[in-house]
Amino acid sequence: MSWQREIEELEKRKRLAAEMGGAERVQRHHDNGRYTVRERISALVDAESFHEIGALAGKASYDSEGQLEHFLPSNFVFGTADIRGRRVVIGGDDFTVRGGAADAKVGDKSGFGERYALDMRLPLVRLVDGSGGGGSVKTLEMAGHSYVPALTGFETTMKLMGEVPVVCACMGSVAGLGAVRTTISHFSIMIKDTSQLFVAGPPVVERGFGKSVDKNTLGGSHIHAHISGAVDNEVASEEEAFKAIGDFLAFLPSSVYELPPVVTTEDPVDREDEALLSVIPRDRREMYEVREIVTSIVDSESFFEINPDYGRSLVIGFARLAGHPVGIMANDTHFFGGAVDASAAEKMMRFVDLCDTFHIPMVNLVDNPGFLIGVGAEQAGTVRLGSRALMACYQASIPWVSVIVRRCYGVAGAGHSNSDGLNLRYAWPSADWGSLPIEGGVQAAYRREIESSQNPVKKRKELEDRLEQYRSPFRTAEAFGIEEIIDPRTTRPLLCDWVKLAYRLLPSQLGPKARSARP
């Protein structure tokens, strides 16, 4: 007496599930330049590490003798796997079955996966390739009635943002709740030309507005990674997406209950880069490459940039110092002179939240002339979004160090760190700070005197020259208004020493924060 017959039935059903929507639909998917969900999972995770959960879920029909006649698997595949040796929960939509629509998921498989990740304190990776909501209007005919929309399980989705890393990749045309789930993540990716994201797809838009639009024009990666900021990074291929997912997760702990992973590095902690002595131009109007500073001070080849094409006056990303993960923020003078516009403020808020949630210390390289000014900036609501960014900085409780490399002006400049806390800062000799730059402030403060002068241009220049002497960072240091002015070449050694001290503080901070990361 054995259960061999049932085991054979089990293996048969697993084979049917692996066929997905059938050979014809799989081929059509390949012809569109895309991997199937099972191929994606296999390419992303470590070899032979995927353990599937719920493989037998699907819609079956039986003959008159009760034997399985036909089986269409659920179009959501998930389980646990290792990515670079660390366990994650991974799930993905199968577009070959009903185009990934939610009404073909069979049961709450995706919801179970989210609860599994939350309760087991594992990172969650979603490979989104469908609508993810209530499915299509075909559901009406199948169910025989309509329904009032509800976000069942959304509380779990929100809790995930405060406890485990959530990564979403938009792998195809994603609409409705699928689009929302993509954006409720700590890191999101779109693939150039082959993925699209929208609230409603072209047919619905055409019906609503009477104008046809193709899917890339409506919601391509060039929109959401560059203009809207709905997703973080744009990549050229699915392979690049898989690599980016692994790179991102490598900096993060599995949950907020663990320390970020520290690795060994061969890059000397006392390395000094001679180029840092001349990277900042003496002419304050000249631009420079801030990424050169970043790569000079962090561990070799460790910088992973996030959101590079959105809010471009602010550079953000992860890097390592002496093998320890840190968050990096830096102003890019090539865009608005480094001024924080509305999109950069939003980008700052999200990144500070991310680092604070997962206890990753922050390094801020400051060259901030203030919030962006002008009609466009006011119309974009820069002041409100900037206020949110400032609150994020002041709410953060992670170890934080700022290196003021050049300008630090106004209210936005005050957000370089939390001045109500330790406010650990270093300044380069090129540092320049205040409420307003002298060049613009003189015109506002001495307007009557300048306008009443016989030579206003000469008068303004005289005033600027007179005030210039007070601009020296050494004068500020005399009043202990800045704690240390350093040789730029010593930046890396100082930060490598700081990060080791910072990581000594982290064990006492582990666990969820009072508020989770904001998507």
C-alpha positions, 0 to 999 in steps of 0.5 A: 500500500503506497501513495505512488499514484497520487504522487504521479498525479501531483507531478502531472499537475506540476507539469501542466502548471509549467506549461502556463497558457500553452505553447502558442501563447508562450511563443507569442510572448517570446515573439514580443521580446519578453521572457515568461514569468517562469523564465524571469524567475529562473534568470533572476534567482540563484540556480535551483533555489526557487521553491514554488508555493501554490503551483496546483492552483488553477481552473480544472475540468473533469470527465464523467469518471472524475479524471482531470481533463483540462487544467489552466494554471493560475496566472500568478506564480510565486514562492521563495528563492535566493538572490545572491545567497539571500532568501526573498519572496518572489512573485510574478504575473503570467501574461500568457494566461488572460494577460495577467488579469487578476480574475485569473489568479485563482484565490489570493495567491499574491496576497498570501505572498505579501503576508508570507514576506511580512511575517517571515521578514523577507524582501518581496520582489514583484514582477508585474505584468498585468492589470492586477485589479479586478480583471477585465469586464469579462468578470461581469459575465463570469460572475453574473454581477458587478462589485464595489471596488475594495483594496482587500489586503492593502493594510499588509501592502502598507505594512510591508513598506515599513518592515521589508524591502519591496522591489517591483519591476514593470515587465509589460503593459501594466494598468490599474492596481498593477500600476499602483502596486508597482509604485508602492515599493522601495525601488521600481524599474521599467524596461525601455520600449517593452514595458508601459504603466498607466492607470487605464490603458489605451482602449479606455483612454480612447473611449473616455477622451475620443482620441487614440493613443499608443501604449508607449506614448501613454505610459512608456518608461520615458514618461515615468522614469524621466517626467512623472517619477512614478518609477525609479530606474529605466533599464534597456532589457529584462537582464538589466532589470534582474541585475538592478534588482540584485544590486539594490537588494545587496545594500539592504537588510532582509528586514528592519529587524536586521542590520544592513549587510557589511562586506569586505573591501580591498579599497583602502580606508585611508585612500586620498584622491588628489583630484579632490583638491581641484574638483570645485572651481574657484568661479562659483558660477562654474559647474562640475561633476558631482559624481566624480566626488562620490566615486572618489570617496566611496568604496571602489565601484560601489555607487548604485544610483537611484532615480538618475533621470528624475529630479536631476538637480539631486543625485541619490543612491547607495554606496559603501564606505569600508564595506558598510552600506550608506545612502548618498545625496549630492546636489548636481550643479548641471541642473538648476545650479543644484537648486532643489525643485519640486521633483528633487524635493520629492525624490529627497523625501522618498530616499531619506524615508528609505534610508531611515526605514532600513537604518542605513546611515546618510552621507550628504554632499552639499552644494545647495543654493536653495529651493528653485525660484521663479514662476515655474517653481511656484506653479509646481508647488516647490515650497510644499514638496520642499517642506515635506523633504525638510520634514523627512530629514528632520524626522530621520533618526539614522546616523547622518553626516554632511560634507559641505563642498560649496554652497549651503543657502536658505531654508533648503540649505538648512535641510542638509541635516537635522540641526536639532540633533548632533548635526555632524558636519565637515566643510571644504575650504570652498564652502559658501553659506548664508541666508542668501548669496551675496550676489543676489542678496546685495540687490535686495538688502541695499536696493535703495542705496544702489538705485539712488547711486549715479552708477548703480552697477559700480555701487552694487560691485562695491557693496559685494566686494565689501561684504566678500571678506565675511564670506570666508568659511574660516570666519564661520569656523572662528565663531564655531559656526562650522565644526571642522574645515577639512582638506578635501583629500581626507574626506574618505578617511574621515567618512570611513572612520565615521561609518564604523562608529555609526554602525555601532549605534544601529543595533539599538535602533532596529525595528519599525519606525513610527511611520513607514516609507512613503511611496 
